[in-house]
Amino acid sequence: MRKTIILASASPRRKELLKLTGLKFRVDASNYEENLNLKLKPHKLARFLSKQKAKTVAGKYKDAVIIAADTFIVFKNRLLGKPHTAAEARKMLKTLNGKSHSVITGFTIMDTGSNKTTSGSVETKVYLKKLSSKEIDAYVRTKEPLDKAGAYAIQGLGSVIIKKIEGDYFNVIGLPLSALTESLKKFGIFVL
Protein backbone atom coordinates (compact mmCIF):
# COMPACT_ATOMS: atom_id res chain seq x y z
CA MET A 1 0.00 0.00 0.00
CA ARG A 2 1.36 3.39 -1.00
CA LYS A 3 1.55 5.99 1.76
CA THR A 4 -0.16 9.33 1.46
CA ILE A 5 2.31 12.03 0.45
CA ILE A 6 1.76 15.50 1.91
CA LEU A 7 3.47 18.60 0.55
CA ALA A 8 3.81 20.95 3.54
CA SER A 9 3.97 24.12 1.46
CA ALA A 10 1.64 26.89 0.33
CA SER A 11 3.93 27.62 -2.63
CA PRO A 12 2.15 27.12 -5.95
CA ARG A 13 5.58 26.71 -7.55
CA ARG A 14 6.53 23.79 -5.29
CA LYS A 15 3.18 22.18 -6.00
CA GLU A 16 3.74 22.45 -9.76
CA LEU A 17 7.28 21.09 -9.47
CA LEU A 18 6.21 18.09 -7.39
CA LYS A 19 3.48 17.37 -9.97
CA LEU A 20 6.25 16.96 -12.58
CA THR A 21 7.35 13.78 -10.78
CA GLY A 22 3.99 12.12 -11.35
CA LEU A 23 3.60 11.40 -7.63
CA LYS A 24 0.14 11.63 -6.12
CA PHE A 25 0.12 14.04 -3.19
CA ARG A 26 -1.97 16.47 -1.18
CA VAL A 27 -1.05 19.94 0.01
CA ASP A 28 -1.25 20.88 3.69
CA ALA A 29 0.66 24.11 4.11
CA SER A 30 2.86 24.52 7.16
CA ASN A 31 2.21 27.59 9.29
CA TYR A 32 5.76 27.62 10.67
CA GLU A 33 7.16 31.15 10.75
CA GLU A 34 10.64 31.00 9.22
CA ASN A 35 13.36 32.95 10.97
CA LEU A 36 16.43 33.73 8.86
CA ASN A 37 18.18 35.31 11.86
CA LEU A 38 19.00 32.02 13.60
CA LYS A 39 22.75 31.60 14.13
CA LEU A 40 23.25 28.63 11.81
CA LYS A 41 25.32 28.20 8.64
CA PRO A 42 23.15 28.59 5.49
CA HIS A 43 22.84 24.89 4.55
CA LYS A 44 22.16 23.87 8.15
CA LEU A 45 19.59 26.67 8.49
CA ALA A 46 17.80 25.60 5.29
CA ARG A 47 17.57 22.00 6.54
CA PHE A 48 16.48 23.16 10.02
CA LEU A 49 13.70 25.40 8.64
CA SER A 50 12.42 22.67 6.31
CA LYS A 51 12.38 20.20 9.21
CA GLN A 52 10.39 22.62 11.39
CA LYS A 53 7.88 23.07 8.55
CA ALA A 54 7.53 19.29 8.22
CA LYS A 55 7.06 18.87 11.99
CA THR A 56 4.20 21.40 12.12
CA VAL A 57 2.25 19.32 9.59
CA ALA A 58 3.37 15.82 10.66
CA GLY A 59 1.30 15.80 13.85
CA LYS A 60 -1.91 15.72 11.81
CA TYR A 61 -1.07 12.42 10.08
CA LYS A 62 -0.57 8.94 11.55
CA ASP A 63 0.95 7.27 8.49
CA ALA A 64 2.03 9.68 5.76
CA VAL A 65 5.18 10.98 4.13
CA ILE A 66 5.62 14.72 4.62
CA ILE A 67 7.72 16.80 2.22
CA ALA A 68 8.73 20.31 3.27
CA ALA A 69 11.20 22.84 1.87
CA ASP A 70 12.62 26.28 2.51
CA THR A 71 14.47 28.49 0.03
CA PHE A 72 16.50 31.64 0.53
CA ILE A 73 19.31 33.63 -1.08
CA VAL A 74 22.85 34.02 0.22
CA PHE A 75 24.74 37.10 -0.97
CA LYS A 76 28.06 38.08 0.64
CA ASN A 77 27.23 36.04 3.76
CA ARG A 78 23.85 37.80 4.11
CA LEU A 79 20.61 35.85 3.91
CA LEU A 80 17.84 37.31 1.77
CA GLY A 81 14.31 35.99 1.92
CA LYS A 82 11.18 37.16 0.16
CA PRO A 83 10.38 40.84 -0.27
CA HIS A 84 6.89 41.80 0.87
CA THR A 85 6.77 45.31 -0.62
CA ALA A 86 7.83 46.91 -3.90
CA ALA A 87 10.45 48.95 -2.01
CA GLU A 88 11.97 45.78 -0.50
CA ALA A 89 11.97 44.09 -3.94
CA ARG A 90 13.67 47.10 -5.56
CA LYS A 91 16.33 47.21 -2.83
CA MET A 92 16.98 43.47 -3.13
CA LEU A 93 17.30 43.61 -6.93
CA LYS A 94 19.68 46.59 -6.70
CA THR A 95 21.81 44.62 -4.23
CA LEU A 96 21.99 41.56 -6.52
CA ASN A 97 22.25 43.60 -9.75
CA GLY A 98 25.07 42.41 -12.02
CA LYS A 99 26.41 40.02 -9.39
CA SER A 100 26.24 36.35 -8.46
CA HIS A 101 24.51 34.88 -5.44
CA SER A 102 23.56 31.44 -4.15
CA VAL A 103 20.08 30.00 -3.89
CA ILE A 104 19.86 27.41 -1.12
CA THR A 105 16.89 25.12 -0.63
CA GLY A 106 16.64 22.80 2.32
CA PHE A 107 14.18 19.93 2.17
CA THR A 108 12.92 17.38 4.67
CA ILE A 109 11.11 14.10 4.12
CA MET A 110 9.39 12.72 7.21
CA ASP A 111 7.52 9.39 7.52
CA THR A 112 5.02 9.82 10.34
CA GLY A 113 4.42 6.06 10.59
CA SER A 114 8.04 5.04 11.18
CA ASN A 115 9.38 8.40 12.42
CA LYS A 116 12.10 8.12 9.77
CA THR A 117 13.35 11.54 8.67
CA THR A 118 15.94 12.77 6.21
CA SER A 119 16.95 16.28 5.25
CA GLY A 120 19.11 17.67 2.50
CA SER A 121 20.09 20.97 0.96
CA VAL A 122 21.05 22.09 -2.52
CA GLU A 123 22.90 25.21 -3.65
CA THR A 124 22.65 26.82 -7.08
CA LYS A 125 24.72 29.81 -8.17
CA VAL A 126 22.77 32.48 -10.07
CA TYR A 127 24.28 35.39 -12.00
CA LEU A 128 22.07 38.42 -12.62
CA LYS A 129 22.54 40.67 -15.64
CA LYS A 130 23.48 44.29 -15.05
CA LEU A 131 20.15 46.13 -15.09
CA SER A 132 19.38 49.83 -15.31
CA SER A 133 17.25 51.45 -12.60
CA LYS A 134 14.53 51.78 -15.23
CA GLU A 135 14.61 48.01 -15.89
CA ILE A 136 14.51 47.20 -12.18
CA ASP A 137 11.54 49.56 -11.69
CA ALA A 138 9.72 48.06 -14.69
CA TYR A 139 10.22 44.53 -13.33
CA VAL A 140 9.09 45.50 -9.83
CA ARG A 141 5.94 47.11 -11.30
CA THR A 142 4.91 43.68 -12.66
CA LYS A 143 4.59 42.55 -9.01
CA GLU A 144 6.30 39.26 -9.96
CA PRO A 145 9.22 39.88 -7.56
CA LEU A 146 6.94 40.01 -4.52
CA ASP A 147 7.03 36.95 -2.30
CA LYS A 148 9.87 35.31 -4.27
CA ALA A 149 13.24 34.61 -2.66
CA GLY A 150 15.68 37.13 -4.11
CA ALA A 151 12.88 39.19 -5.68
CA TYR A 152 12.78 37.35 -9.01
CA ALA A 153 11.03 34.38 -10.61
CA ILE A 154 13.47 32.50 -12.84
CA GLN A 155 10.55 30.58 -14.36
CA GLY A 156 8.68 33.79 -15.27
CA LEU A 157 9.57 37.22 -16.62
CA GLY A 158 12.51 37.15 -14.22
CA SER A 159 14.17 34.75 -16.65
CA VAL A 160 15.21 37.75 -18.77
CA ILE A 161 17.29 39.23 -15.93
CA ILE A 162 19.34 36.05 -15.42
CA LYS A 163 22.73 35.89 -17.11
CA LYS A 164 23.41 32.23 -16.20
CA ILE A 165 23.05 29.61 -13.49
CA GLU A 166 25.32 26.87 -12.19
CA GLY A 167 23.44 23.96 -10.68
CA ASP A 168 19.86 22.77 -10.34
CA TYR A 169 17.36 25.05 -12.10
CA PHE A 170 14.44 23.61 -10.12
CA ASN A 171 16.25 24.46 -6.89
CA VAL A 172 16.05 28.15 -7.84
CA ILE A 173 12.27 27.79 -8.21
CA GLY A 174 12.07 26.19 -4.77
CA LEU A 175 12.27 22.39 -4.97
CA PRO A 176 15.44 20.53 -6.05
CA LEU A 177 13.73 17.63 -7.79
CA SER A 178 16.82 15.52 -8.47
CA ALA A 179 18.02 15.50 -4.84
CA LEU A 180 14.47 15.19 -3.50
CA THR A 181 13.52 12.19 -5.65
CA GLU A 182 16.83 10.49 -4.80
CA SER A 183 16.05 10.92 -1.09
CA LEU A 184 12.48 9.65 -1.56
CA LYS A 185 13.95 6.28 -2.60
CA LYS A 186 15.02 5.80 1.05
CA PHE A 187 11.30 5.83 1.87
CA GLY A 188 10.39 3.31 -0.84
CA ILE A 189 9.00 6.03 -3.10
CA PHE A 190 10.27 5.80 -6.66
CA VAL A 191 9.50 8.19 -9.50
CA LEU A 192 11.03 5.96 -12.19
SEVOKE-799223 format. One record per residue (C-alpha): x, y, z; residue in one letter; residue number from 1. Coordinates in pm, whole numbers, plus 50000, padded with zeros to 5 digits. Example, Ala and Ser with C-alpha at 12.3 -4.5 7.8 and 13.67 -1.06 7.14 Angstrom:
2
+-------+-------+-------+-----+-----+
:    c1 :    c2 :    c3 : res :   n :
+-------+-------+-------+-----+-----+
: 51230 : 49550 : 50780 :   A :   1 :
: 51367 : 49894 : 50714 :   S :   2 :
+-------+-------+-------+-----+-----+
//
This chain:
192
+-------+-------+-------+-----+-----+
:    c1 :    c2 :    c3 : res :   n :
+-------+-------+-------+-----+-----+
: 50000 : 50000 : 50000 :   M :   1 :
: 50136 : 50339 : 49900 :   R :   2 :
: 50155 : 50599 : 50176 :   K :   3 :
: 49984 : 50933 : 50146 :   T :   4 :
: 50231 : 51203 : 50045 :   I :   5 :
: 50176 : 51550 : 50191 :   I :   6 :
: 50347 : 51860 : 50055 :   L :   7 :
: 50381 : 52095 : 50354 :   A :   8 :
: 50397 : 52412 : 50146 :   S :   9 :
: 50164 : 52689 : 50033 :   A :  10 :
: 50393 : 52762 : 49737 :   S :  11 :
: 50215 : 52712 : 49405 :   P :  12 :
: 50558 : 52671 : 49245 :   R :  13 :
: 50653 : 52379 : 49471 :   R :  14 :
: 50318 : 52218 : 49400 :   K :  15 :
: 50374 : 52245 : 49024 :   E :  16 :
: 50728 : 52109 : 49053 :   L :  17 :
: 50621 : 51809 : 49261 :   L :  18 :
: 50348 : 51737 : 49003 :   K :  19 :
: 50625 : 51696 : 48742 :   L :  20 :
: 50735 : 51378 : 48922 :   T :  21 :
: 50399 : 51212 : 48865 :   G :  22 :
: 50360 : 51140 : 49237 :   L :  23 :
: 50014 : 51163 : 49388 :   K :  24 :
: 50012 : 51404 : 49681 :   F :  25 :
: 49803 : 51647 : 49882 :   R :  26 :
: 49895 : 51994 : 50001 :   V :  27 :
: 49875 : 52088 : 50369 :   D :  28 :
: 50066 : 52411 : 50411 :   A :  29 :
: 50286 : 52452 : 50716 :   S :  30 :
: 50221 : 52759 : 50929 :   N :  31 :
: 50576 : 52762 : 51067 :   Y :  32 :
: 50716 : 53115 : 51075 :   E :  33 :
: 51064 : 53100 : 50922 :   E :  34 :
: 51336 : 53295 : 51097 :   N :  35 :
: 51643 : 53373 : 50886 :   L :  36 :
: 51818 : 53531 : 51186 :   N :  37 :
: 51900 : 53202 : 51360 :   L :  38 :
: 52275 : 53160 : 51413 :   K :  39 :
: 52325 : 52863 : 51181 :   L :  40 :
: 52532 : 52820 : 50864 :   K :  41 :
: 52315 : 52859 : 50549 :   P :  42 :
: 52284 : 52489 : 50455 :   H :  43 :
: 52216 : 52387 : 50815 :   K :  44 :
: 51959 : 52667 : 50849 :   L :  45 :
: 51780 : 52560 : 50529 :   A :  46 :
: 51757 : 52200 : 50654 :   R :  47 :
: 51648 : 52316 : 51002 :   F :  48 :
: 51370 : 52540 : 50864 :   L :  49 :
: 51242 : 52267 : 50631 :   S :  50 :
: 51238 : 52020 : 50921 :   K :  51 :
: 51039 : 52262 : 51139 :   Q :  52 :
: 50788 : 52307 : 50855 :   K :  53 :
: 50753 : 51929 : 50822 :   A :  54 :
: 50706 : 51887 : 51199 :   K :  55 :
: 50420 : 52140 : 51212 :   T :  56 :
: 50225 : 51932 : 50959 :   V :  57 :
: 50337 : 51582 : 51066 :   A :  58 :
: 50130 : 51580 : 51385 :   G :  59 :
: 49809 : 51572 : 51181 :   K :  60 :
: 49893 : 51242 : 51008 :   Y :  61 :
: 49943 : 50894 : 51155 :   K :  62 :
: 50095 : 50727 : 50849 :   D :  63 :
: 50203 : 50968 : 50576 :   A :  64 :
: 50518 : 51098 : 50413 :   V :  65 :
: 50562 : 51472 : 50462 :   I :  66 :
: 50772 : 51680 : 50222 :   I :  67 :
: 50873 : 52031 : 50327 :   A :  68 :
: 51120 : 52284 : 50187 :   A :  69 :
: 51262 : 52628 : 50251 :   D :  70 :
: 51447 : 52849 : 50003 :   T :  71 :
: 51650 : 53164 : 50053 :   F :  72 :
: 51931 : 53363 : 49892 :   I :  73 :
: 52285 : 53402 : 50022 :   V :  74 :
: 52474 : 53710 : 49903 :   F :  75 :
: 52806 : 53808 : 50064 :   K :  76 :
: 52723 : 53604 : 50376 :   N :  77 :
: 52385 : 53780 : 50411 :   R :  78 :
: 52061 : 53585 : 50391 :   L :  79 :
: 51784 : 53731 : 50177 :   L :  80 :
: 51431 : 53599 : 50192 :   G :  81 :
: 51118 : 53716 : 50016 :   K :  82 :
: 51038 : 54084 : 49973 :   P :  83 :
: 50689 : 54180 : 50087 :   H :  84 :
: 50677 : 54531 : 49938 :   T :  85 :
: 50783 : 54691 : 49610 :   A :  86 :
: 51045 : 54895 : 49799 :   A :  87 :
: 51197 : 54578 : 49950 :   E :  88 :
: 51197 : 54409 : 49606 :   A :  89 :
: 51367 : 54710 : 49444 :   R :  90 :
: 51633 : 54721 : 49717 :   K :  91 :
: 51698 : 54347 : 49687 :   M :  92 :
: 51730 : 54361 : 49307 :   L :  93 :
: 51968 : 54659 : 49330 :   K :  94 :
: 52181 : 54462 : 49577 :   T :  95 :
: 52199 : 54156 : 49348 :   L :  96 :
: 52225 : 54360 : 49025 :   N :  97 :
: 52507 : 54241 : 48798 :   G :  98 :
: 52641 : 54002 : 49061 :   K :  99 :
: 52624 : 53635 : 49154 :   S : 100 :
: 52451 : 53488 : 49456 :   H : 101 :
: 52356 : 53144 : 49585 :   S : 102 :
: 52008 : 53000 : 49611 :   V : 103 :
: 51986 : 52741 : 49888 :   I : 104 :
: 51689 : 52512 : 49937 :   T : 105 :
: 51664 : 52280 : 50232 :   G : 106 :
: 51418 : 51993 : 50217 :   F : 107 :
: 51292 : 51738 : 50467 :   T : 108 :
: 51111 : 51410 : 50412 :   I : 109 :
: 50939 : 51272 : 50721 :   M : 110 :
: 50752 : 50939 : 50752 :   D : 111 :
: 50502 : 50982 : 51034 :   T : 112 :
: 50442 : 50606 : 51059 :   G : 113 :
: 50804 : 50504 : 51118 :   S : 114 :
: 50938 : 50840 : 51242 :   N : 115 :
: 51210 : 50812 : 50977 :   K : 116 :
: 51335 : 51154 : 50867 :   T : 117 :
: 51594 : 51277 : 50621 :   T : 118 :
: 51695 : 51628 : 50525 :   S : 119 :
: 51911 : 51767 : 50250 :   G : 120 :
: 52009 : 52097 : 50096 :   S : 121 :
: 52105 : 52209 : 49748 :   V : 122 :
: 52290 : 52521 : 49635 :   E : 123 :
: 52265 : 52682 : 49292 :   T : 124 :
: 52472 : 52981 : 49183 :   K : 125 :
: 52277 : 53248 : 48993 :   V : 126 :
: 52428 : 53539 : 48800 :   Y : 127 :
: 52207 : 53842 : 48738 :   L : 128 :
: 52254 : 54067 : 48436 :   K : 129 :
: 52348 : 54429 : 48495 :   K : 130 :
: 52015 : 54613 : 48491 :   L : 131 :
: 51938 : 54983 : 48469 :   S : 132 :
: 51725 : 55145 : 48740 :   S : 133 :
: 51453 : 55178 : 48477 :   K : 134 :
: 51461 : 54801 : 48411 :   E : 135 :
: 51451 : 54720 : 48782 :   I : 136 :
: 51154 : 54956 : 48831 :   D : 137 :
: 50972 : 54806 : 48531 :   A : 138 :
: 51022 : 54453 : 48667 :   Y : 139 :
: 50909 : 54550 : 49017 :   V : 140 :
: 50594 : 54711 : 48870 :   R : 141 :
: 50491 : 54368 : 48734 :   T : 142 :
: 50459 : 54255 : 49099 :   K : 143 :
: 50630 : 53926 : 49004 :   E : 144 :
: 50922 : 53988 : 49244 :   P : 145 :
: 50694 : 54001 : 49548 :   L : 146 :
: 50703 : 53695 : 49770 :   D : 147 :
: 50987 : 53531 : 49573 :   K : 148 :
: 51324 : 53461 : 49734 :   A : 149 :
: 51568 : 53713 : 49589 :   G : 150 :
: 51288 : 53919 : 49432 :   A : 151 :
: 51278 : 53735 : 49099 :   Y : 152 :
: 51103 : 53438 : 48939 :   A : 153 :
: 51347 : 53250 : 48716 :   I : 154 :
: 51055 : 53058 : 48564 :   Q : 155 :
: 50868 : 53379 : 48473 :   G : 156 :
: 50957 : 53722 : 48338 :   L : 157 :
: 51251 : 53715 : 48578 :   G : 158 :
: 51417 : 53475 : 48335 :   S : 159 :
: 51521 : 53775 : 48123 :   V : 160 :
: 51729 : 53923 : 48407 :   I : 161 :
: 51934 : 53605 : 48458 :   I : 162 :
: 52273 : 53589 : 48289 :   K : 163 :
: 52341 : 53223 : 48380 :   K : 164 :
: 52305 : 52961 : 48651 :   I : 165 :
: 52532 : 52687 : 48781 :   E : 166 :
: 52344 : 52396 : 48932 :   G : 167 :
: 51986 : 52277 : 48966 :   D : 168 :
: 51736 : 52505 : 48790 :   Y : 169 :
: 51444 : 52361 : 48988 :   F : 170 :
: 51625 : 52446 : 49311 :   N : 171 :
: 51605 : 52815 : 49216 :   V : 172 :
: 51227 : 52779 : 49179 :   I : 173 :
: 51207 : 52619 : 49523 :   G : 174 :
: 51227 : 52239 : 49503 :   L : 175 :
: 51544 : 52053 : 49395 :   P : 176 :
: 51373 : 51763 : 49221 :   L : 177 :
: 51682 : 51552 : 49153 :   S : 178 :
: 51802 : 51550 : 49516 :   A : 179 :
: 51447 : 51519 : 49650 :   L : 180 :
: 51352 : 51219 : 49435 :   T : 181 :
: 51683 : 51049 : 49520 :   E : 182 :
: 51605 : 51092 : 49891 :   S : 183 :
: 51248 : 50965 : 49844 :   L : 184 :
: 51395 : 50628 : 49740 :   K : 185 :
: 51502 : 50580 : 50105 :   K : 186 :
: 51130 : 50583 : 50187 :   F : 187 :
: 51039 : 50331 : 49916 :   G : 188 :
: 50900 : 50603 : 49690 :   I : 189 :
: 51027 : 50580 : 49334 :   F : 190 :
: 50950 : 50819 : 49050 :   V : 191 :
: 51103 : 50596 : 48781 :   L : 192 :
+-------+-------+-------+-----+-----+
//
